[in-house]
Amino acid sequence: MSGRVLVEISVEGLERAVAAERGGASRIELCGSLNVGGVTPSSELMRAVRARVGVPIFAMVRPRGGDFVYSASEFEEMRVSIDRARVAGMNGIVLGLLRGDGSVDVERTAELIRAATPLPVTFHRAIDESADLFVALEDVVATGAARVLTSGGAAKAPEVVGRIEELVRRAGARVIVMPGSGITPGNVAEIAAATGAKEIHAGLSSVVARDAEAGIYEREVRRLVGALS
């Protein structure tokens, strides 16, 4: 554990999930295909990680890569995926839906959040593609999401620390704003201090190669967590 700041680590496989926990991760975000930003992991992977990892696991629910405007059939697929995640023992869900105009799809997001109950839901970086980040924050609050993962509308969170701090301030106690993207052991402490964020998300793709062994990944997670101690 990181003490004051909770660290969520995003992984797409069993070995890295185990390594992240060993490195001190507070929570795992489990995805498939991180090369496209993450999609719904298979039921088999969810069950395998649940059997080996003791910290909370939040499962991505995203039917495909690309945009976040989903068809009726994709929406129903997301609903089924939530049920599968619950059965597999996941502790939370990560999802996000937009409308064609770039606004948050409040109604359908809220419907999925109700379907996920009692599991908490994180609204993911779909918010960073919204038409207006601060309007989108209010919309996410209206959906009932527990937290929102954001890079502040930029490619990498360190580019817009002030904007993320403003999101944290506006959110207050209504929703947790969790910075993510481009966060490394070298910048995490500064970002946490500057934004006031109580939770941090990292995948470490900028410092650990995709084919690196689990021990290297564990070491970098431990460095990131240690930087916050």
N, C-alpha and C positions, 0 to 999 in steps of 0.2 A: 504493500500500500504506500501511497505517496503522502499520507498525512492530510494536510489541509486541502490539497488539490487532488481530485479524483482523476486518474489517468485511464482513458479508454483506448485500447489498441485494436486497430482494424486488421483482420487476417482473412485468408481464404482457404486455409488448410489446417489439418490437425496438428502437425509438427509445430507450426508457428503459434498456434493457439496455446499449446503446452509451454512453448518457449516464452511467450508473452506473460503467462501467469508466473512462471519461474522468475522472470525479470522484475516482477512486482506490479504488473498491470492490475488495476482495480476492477476493470470490466473488459470484456471482449466484444467487439462488433464482428460478427461472422457473416462473410459474404462469399458469393461465387464471383469469378471473373473481375477481379479488381482492376484489370487492365482497361475495362470499360466503365470504371467507377463503382463497380459492385452490382451484383444481381442476387436474387434469392438463392441461398445455398440449398443443396439437395437435402432431403430428409435424412439420408444416410450420413451425410457429413454432420448435420446438426446432432444426431444421436451419438455419433462417434466422439465429437468434441464434448458433448455433455457428460459422457462417461469418463472423460479424462481430466476435465477442468472443473475446478470448484468455484471460481469466481463467477459473478453474473455474466450471462451471454445474451446479447441482443442480436437478433437475426435481421438481416436486410430482407425487405419484401419489395422487390422490384422485378417485374417480369422480363425486362430487356434493358439493354443499353440505349443510349440516345436521349431523346427528350423525355419530359415528365408529363406529357399530355397523353392520357391513356384511353383506349377504346373501352366499350362496354365489356367485351370479352376479357380484356386485360384487367379491368377492375375486378371482375369476378374471380379471375386467377389470383389476384392479390388477396381476396377474401379467403380463398381456399388455402393459400400459403400461410396466412395467419393461423388458421386452424392447425395446419401441419407443424408449425413452429411451436405452438402451445403443446401439442401432443409430444413433441420431441424434447420438451423440458426447457425451452428457451425462457429467459426471464424478462424479455422486452422485445419490441419490434421497432424497426427503423424503416420509414417510408416517406414519401412526399409526392404530391400531385399538384400540377399546375393546370390552368385553363389555357386555351389557345392565345389569349391576350397577354400571357405572362403573369397573371395574378394567381394567387393560391386558390386551389379548388377547395374552398372551405367545406362545402356540403359533403362532397365525397370523401375528403380526408377525415372529417368528423365521423362519417359513417364507418370507416375502417377502424378508427380509434375506438368507437363503441364496440365493434366486433372483436377487438383485441382485449377488451376488459376481462380480467383485472391487470393485464400486462401493460406497463407504461410504454408510450410511443415517443420516439424521437423523430421529428421532422428533419429530414436530411438536407444535403446541399442543393436540393432543388430550389431552395430559397435564394441561392446565389444567382440563379437565372431568372428571378422574378423581375417584373417591370419596375418595382419600387421596393427597395429592401426594407424600409421602415414601415411602409404600409403592409408589406408581407409579414413582418414580425407581428403586427396586430392581428392579422388574419390567422397566423399560426396559433396565437393565444386563443383566438375564438374557436379553434378546432378542438381544444382540450388536450393538445400535445403536452407532454411533460418537459420536453427540452427541444432545442433546435441546434443542429450542427451547421456551422457557417464559416466560410472564409472571408466574410465581410463583403461578398460580391466580387472579390478579386480572385486571381488564379491561386494565390498563396496568402494565407492569413497574415504573415509578417509584413506584407505590403500595405496593409490598411489597419494597423493596430488601433488607431484613434477611432475609426468607424466601428470596430468591434466593441471597443469600450463604450461607445454611445449605445450600441445595441444592448449590452449588458445593463447599462444604466436605465434605459427605457423599459427593459423587460422587468426589472426589479425582481420581486418574488413570484411573478405570475408564470414565468417559464424560465428554465435554465438555458442560458446561451453558452454553447460549447464551441470554442474556436477549433478549427481543424484545417489541414492542408498546409504543407511546408513547415510543420513544426518538428524540430529536431532537439537533441540533447543540448545543442549549443544556443538555442534561442528560447527554449520553453519557459525558463524562469522569468526572462524579461517580458514575454508575452503574457504570462499569467499575472505578473505584477502590474503591467501597464493596463490590462483590460479589466482586472478584477474578477476574471472568470474563476469559478470554483470547480470546473471540469474542463479537461483538455483531451482532444482526440488526435491520435497520430497513427500513421501507417508505416512511417519511416522509409518510404520508398526512395527518398532522395539520399539516404545514407546507407541503405542495405540493398544489395542487388537481389533481384527476384530469385536467383538460383543459389543464393548464399545459404550455408548450412544453418540449422536451427540455433547452434551455439552462438553464432555471430549475432543473430537476431536477438537472442536473449540478452546478450551483452549490451546491445544498443538500447533495448527497453530499460534495462537496469540503469544505464547512464541517464536516460531521460527522466525516469522516476527519481533517481538520486539528485538530479539537478533541482528538483522541487522540494527536497527535504530541508 
